Amino acid sequence: MRFDVLTLFPEFIESYCNFSIMKRAKEGEVFTLNTVNPRDFTEDKHKKVDDTPYGGGAGMVLMPQPFVDAYESVEKLDNYITVMLSPQGEPLTENLVLDLAKYDQIIMLCGHYEGFDERIREIIKPKEVSIGDFVLTGGELPALCLIDSVSRKIDGTLGKIESAEDDSFSNGLLEYPQYTRPRDFRGYKVPEVLLNGNHKEINEFRNAAQIERTKQRRPDLYEKYLKDSI
């Protein structure tokens, strides 16, 4: 997998990917990361990438020329997709993550200020993706959420691919509770079923715990799970 990120703050993206699991995955060539700064493509001598909006209004809008030129400079693989991180986009769900993981290259556009000049959308025609119904100061955090979630679906990122298969939302349910040593901590004990070595009973316990936890914490997911199970 190759991630290309158009961002005004490349250090932000690169720094996150230089720690922990992401660092090991990048060093193991599970994915490659390339950041492109639109400021490097602006025709303005002051490296300006934003301007006031036509029609008036608060804030500044990202200009089309630097972003379109930066995007066109990126070498595209045959199997690629372009994503614009935007609160107007499709919610980033587990199913969407699985779809994105099928591509060989994801090119991401990170916005700032009051957003993109509409002509950036019209020319590039990206798929717009949102990480939730709230507004952030920039698209870098959503881009990192996408990179992190997609990379987990690529064999080699995690120690075992099963680790991703057991994550919350992987089967439409929240993840079951996990325990480690000691068996008894301040009177809170590990459930006996997890200690008996009977994998059938352990799986049944975990599945029941997933269902109950989802019912209590995410009734919306629980209702969808029931409908999908019919």
N, C-alpha and C positions, 0 to 999 in steps of 0.2 A: 504494500500500500504506500502511496505517496500523498502527502498532505502539502498543499501549497496555500499559504495564508497571506492575503493582501491586508496589511495592517500598518497603521502609523506608529505602532509600538512593537516592533519585531522582538525586542528583548523580553517583553512580557511573555510571548508565546514560547520563545526558545528557552527561557529560564525554567518554566514549568516542566518542559519535556527533558530537562537535565537532572531530574530527581527520580529516585525510587523505580517503580515498575516501568514508567515511561522511558526512563534513561536506559534501562536494560533492554527494552524492546527496540529502541532506536539504535543502540550500539550493536544489537544482534541483527540489525537490518530487517526486523519485522516490518518496520515502516521507515520512510525517509521524510524529513521535514525541510521545507523550503519557505522562507519568509520573503515577501516582496513589499517594500515601502513605497507607496505612491508618491511620496515627496521626492523620490529620486527621478520621477518622470514628469514633474510639473515644469511648465514652460515659464513659470514666474521666477524671477531672480531671487525672490525672498523665500522660495520653497513653499509658497502658499498653496493650500489644497482646498480651502473653503471660502465662501463668500456669502453676502447677505442674500436672502431670498427675494425673487421678484414678487411683487404684490404686497411686500411688507411682512412683518411678523418677527417674533423674537428668535434669537439664535442665528447660527450659521449653518449653511448647507454645503455638503461635500460636492466639489466641482466634478463634472464628468471627465474632462480631459486627463487629469492625472490617473484616475482609477481605470478608465478604459484602456489607456496606453499601458499601464502596469499589468492589467489583465492580459492584454494581447501579447505581452512579452513572455508570458509563461508558456513553456513547452507543454503541449497537451499529449497525453497518451491516448491510444484508441478508445479505451474504456474509462472515460472520465465523466465527472459531474461537477457542475459549478453550484455552490451554495452561498446564498446571501443570508447572514445572520440578522434577523429582523423580528421585532415583536409582531409584525403582520403575517409571519410565516406559519407553516404547518408545525404543530407541536412536535417536539423531538421525543418520540416514544420508542419503546423497545423494538417494535416492528419496523419503524423507520430506520433505526440504527442497523438492523439486520439487512435492510435493503441497501443502505449506503455502503455497508461492508462488502457488497458484491462488486463494487467498482475497484479499479486499480489506482485511481487518482481522484482525490476530492480537492477542488479549488474553492477556497473560502474568502468571502469579502466581509471585512469587519468595518462597521460604520462608526461614526462619532458625531457629536454635536446634534443637530436636528435631523440628521439622516442624509440619505443619498439624493442627489439630483435625479429626478425620475428617468432621465435619459440613460442613466447607467443601467437601470433595469431593462429599458426598452432595447438597448443595444446588446447587452450581455445575455439577457434572458435567463437569469439564475433561478434555481429552486430556492424559495425562501423558507427558512427554518427558524422556529422560535423555541426557546427553552422554558417559556412560561408567560403568563399574563401579567407581566411587569416590565418596567423599562430600566435599562442599565445605561451607564455613561458611555459604553462602547461595546463593540462586538467581540472583543478578545475573550472574555469569560465564556460566552456561548460557544465560540470556536474551540476553546479548550475542552468544554464539555463534550463537544462532538468528537474531537480527536480522541479523548480518553475513552468514551463509550464505544466508538467504532473499533479502536485498536484492541479492546478486550475481546472482540469477536474474531480476531485474527490469530490463528494458531501460532504460538510462540511467545505471545505477550505475557500470558499467565503461566504458572508452573504446570497447571493442568487445564485443558480446555473445559473440563467439567466445572471448574470454578466459575466460569461465566454462565454455564448452563443452569447453575443453582442460584444465580442472582435473583433479587427481587425483579418481578415483571417478566422473567424469562418464560414462565408458563401462565402468565396472567395473574399470578398471586404474589404477595409479598414473601420475602425469604423467611424460612423457619428460624427459630432462636438457636444460637450457637453457644457452645460451652467449651472451656478448656480447664486446665488444672488451676487450683486444687478442686477436688470433688466437693468440698464443703468450705464455703467462704462466708464467715459471719452468720452461719446458720442457714444460708441459701445453698441448697444442694443441687447437684447435677441430677436430672431425672434418671432413675434406675434403668429405664429402657435403653439409654445410650451406653450403658456399661456392660450389657450382657452379651454383646457380640452377635446378636441375632439381627442380621441386616434386613430381613423382611419386616420385623417388628420396628426397627429403627426407621425404615422408609415410611411405614404406616404412621408412626408417631409424627414424623416430620411433615408429611402431607396433611395430616389433621391439624397440626399447629399452623401451617401455612394458611389453610382455609379459615381457621378461627381468627388468626391475626388479621387477615385481610377483611373479614367480616366486621371486626371491631374498629379497625383503623381506616379502611378505605371501602366503605359500603358501595361506592360506585364501581370499583373493580370487582367486588364480590358479586354484585348483580350481573355484571357482564360475564363473569366466570360461570355463573349458574346458567345463563342463557346459552353460552357456548358449549356447555356440557350436555345440553338436551339433544 
